[in-house]
Amino acid sequence: MNIFLQEVSGRFPEDFILMIMDKAAWHTTHGLQIPANIRLVFLPPCSPRLNPLGHPWKEIREKYFGNKVFENIDAAKDQLMAALVEMNNSPTYVKSFAGFKWIIDALLYI
């Protein structure tokens, strides 16, 4: 998790990142090193409908993997990478299906 946080922080060094997570053990370990430009906000337990992460994965499954057969695992990985690159380059697109009002409102209080 520390490697992931450092990678996200390094890719967006000029941005403040509000990262929404569940309370998985690796998200709450005492050894977690949170970069200065990241703030973690934890979802309440048993609240999958509040988790914005499910929506991008649903979008990826439907738009990039629906009704497709891949010749090998590398072709599937390439398709996933294309989806992630498109989402990374299209914040408005991602906001359209994962920008819950409670997340946008939370930014006002940071």
C-alpha positions, 0 to 999 in steps of 0.5 A: 500500500505504501508503494501505491500511495507513493506512486499516486503521489508522485504522478500527481505532485501538484494535486491534493488527493482525497482517497476514499477507501474501505477499512481493509487491513492494508489500508489501516496498518500502523506502518502506512506512510501517507504522502503530504498531498494525500488524505485518506477518508474511510467508508463506513463498514458494510457500505458497498454502494458508497464505494466509488471504486466499484463504478469504474470497474463496472465501466471497464467491464462493460465498455472494454471487456463486454462480449470480447474473447482475448487470445491470451492474458497479455491481450487482456492486460493490454485492454485493461491498460488502455481502459486505465489510460483513457480514464486517467486522461479523462477526469470529466468522464470518470467524474460522470460515473464516480463523482458522488455528491458526497465526495465532491462535497467532502472536498469543501471541508478539506 
